[in-house]
């Protein structure tokens, strides 16, 4: 419990900063809705965009003149931001002892490595949950200011998807940090994986034969159009994601308990 509370306290300032940034991202993103919804010449310009440009901008497949379509267009930018937070958190919360030269102090405590990693992962999970809730509440509070259309269901289902993606990258970051000989570089590796995954999600939208690569991009595991239009997500994909998260977590424990700590 002491380790859990210590981790929460040490990440408190970063959590506040990230929470404020997410709220501002939602606010600034929704502030652009009037440009898309105003109709007239601006709408005609968007309609005349080639499909390649629409895909790159993220407006392909969504009716961005409606609040539901616009929020779905904005959502991937929020998602990639919280994914980076989760990956850096997962890698950093494992590597920080070696980075800060406090490994000897930690392992000298009368607790097992299993207890240490469990406390750290639970603290990271709390941070991820808080970020998700901040994003969700910000969306629920800000979106109605721009439209009378009620999209509460769409917001909730998209944030459920986002939470699953957050957990994937949280556990991936932790696994990288626990398994690499130089855990301090795990954060940059995890971030690069996120960037590559996002690029893959755009490339496969442009080139159909490459859609098989979507397996390497958690951003494409769920169909956002279906989530917005039908308020549902794929149960099989959700289960597969949970299995992936469980596997990453199990291997994090495995490698952390067997690694040689740099004191």
N, C-alpha and C positions, 0 to 999 in steps of 0.2 A: 504493500500500500504506500509506503514511504517513497519508493521509486516511482510509482504511478503519479503521486501528487507532485513530486519533484519535476517530472517530465512535463506535466501540465503547466506548472509554474514557469519553467524555463521556456516554454513555447507560447506563453501568454501574449507577449508583445507582438510576436510574429502573427499569431492568430488574429489579433485585433487589426493589424495592418492589412492582412489578407481579406478580412471580413469587410473592412471599409472599401477596399479596392473592388471587391465583387459587387457591393451595393452600388458603387459609383459606375461600374461597368454596365450594370443593368439600367441604371438611370440614364447614362449618356447614350446607350444603345437605343433605348426606347424613345429618347428625344429626337431621333432621326425618323421616327415613324411618320411624322407629318409630311415629310418629303415624299414618301412612298404612297401615302394614302390621299394626297391632295387631288389626285386625278389630273385631267388636262394634259398639258405638254409633258410633265414629268413622267406620268404613267406611260405615255406613248413612247418616250425614250427608252424606258425599261423594256417595253414590249418588243422594241426593235433590236435589242441587244442580241448578238449571235449566241447560240447555245453554249459555246465554249466560255464566253464571258459570263453568262449566267451561272455556269457551274463553278467557275473560279470565285465569283462573288458570293456564291452560296444561295442564290435566289431561284435556282432551277427546281421545279417541282412544287414550289410554294407560291400561293397567291399573296404576295407581300402587301397588297393594298388592304388586306384584311388583317386584323390584329393577331389572329391565330397564326396565319402564314408568316407574318413579320416576326413574331416571337420565335417561331421554329427556325427562321433564318438567322436570328440573333443567337439562338441557343448554342450552336457549335462553338462560337467564340467564348461563351461562358464555360462551356464544357472543357475546352482545351486549357483554359486558365486554371480551373480547379484540378485538372489532371496533372498539370505541372506542379501545383501546390502539393498534391497527394504524393507524387513521385519523390519530390525533394524532401518531404516530411518523412516518408518511409525510409529513404536512404540516410537522411541526416540523423534521425533518432537512434539509428543503430551505430553509425560511424562517429557520433559526436564524442564518445569517450576517448577514442584513439586520437581524434582530431584535437581535443582539448587536453590530452595527456592526463585524463582522470581514470584510466582503465584500472590501474592498480587499486585505487580507492574503491572502485565499484566491486571488483571481484573479491576484494578482501572482506566484504560484508558476508554475514552468515546466511546467504541465500544462494540458491542454485542458479545456473545460467537460464534454466527454463523459467524460473520466476522473473528473472531480469527481462528476458525477451517478451514474456507475457505482459508485464507491466508497461513496457515501452510500446508494444503494439496496441494495447488498450488505450493508452494516452493518445497515440496517433489516431486511433479510431474516433475518439471523442472530438479531436480537432477536425477531422474530415466531416463528421456529422454536423458540427457547428457551422462549418463553411457551407454545407449543403442547405441547412436550415436558413442561414442568412440569405443565400441566393433565392431560395424559394419564397421566403417572406418578403424580400425586396420585390420580387416579381409580382406576387399577389397584391402588394401595396401600390406599386407603380403602374402596372399595366392598366388598371381601371381608369386611371387619370387620362388615358389617351383614347379610350373607346368604351362604348356601352356594351359591347359584345363580351359575354362572360366566357372566359377560357380557363376557369379554375381547374377543370379536369385535365386539360392539356398541360398546364403548368405542373401539376402534380405528377403526371405520368412521365413527363420529360425529366423531372428531377429524380424520379426513381431510376430512370436510365442513367442519369448522371452519377447517382450514388454508386451504382454498380461499376461504372467506368472508374470512378474514384478509388474504389476498393481494389480493382485490378492493378492500377498504377501504384497504389500505396503498398500492396504486397509485393509487387515487382521491384519497387525501389528497395524495400527491406531485404528481399532475396539477393539482389545485386550487392548490397552492402555487406550482408552476412557471408557471401560466398567469395567475393573478390579479395585478393591478397592486399590490395590497396583500397579499402572501403571509401576513402575520401573522394575517389573519382566516380563512385557509383551514382552520385547526383547528376553529373554531366552526362553519363551514359544513359541514365533513365530519361533525361530531358531530350537527348538526341533520339531515343526510341520514340518518344511522343511526337517529335517533329516529323520523323520518318513516317509514323503511322498516319499523321494528318495529311502528309503529302500523298501517301498511298490512297487515302480516301478521296482525294481530288482527282488523282490520275485515273482511278478505276471508274469514276463517274464520266470521264471523258472517253475512255477506251474500254468498251465492253469485254473484249477478250481477256483483259487483265483483272476482271472482277474476282478471280480466284485468289488474288493477293489480299483481298479484304480480310482474310483470316489473320493477317498480320496487323490489322488496324482495328482496335476496339471501338473506334469511332464509327465503324460501319457494321458493328454487330447487330445493331437495332435499326429498324426501318422508321425513321423519324416521320415520314409522311403518314404511315399507318398509325403511329402513336398519336399524331395530331388529329387525323381524320376519324379514327375509330376509337381513340383512347384505350389502346391495348398494346401490349408488347408480347413478343414471342416467348412462350413458356420454355420450349426446348433450348432456345438461345440463352435465356436467363439461367437455366439449370447448368448449362455448359460453362457459363461465366462463373457461377458459384463453385463449380468443380475446379476451374482454373485458379480462382482465389484461394481455395482450400489447398491446392497443390503448391502454390507459391508459399503459402503460410507454413505448410509442413516442411518444405525444403529450407525455409528460413530458420526454423528451429534446428533442423538437421545440421546445417552448416555452422550456425552460431555456436552450437554446443561443441563443435569439433575444431573450431578455428583457433589459431595461435594468436593471442592478443598482443598487439604492439604497445608495450608499456613505456 
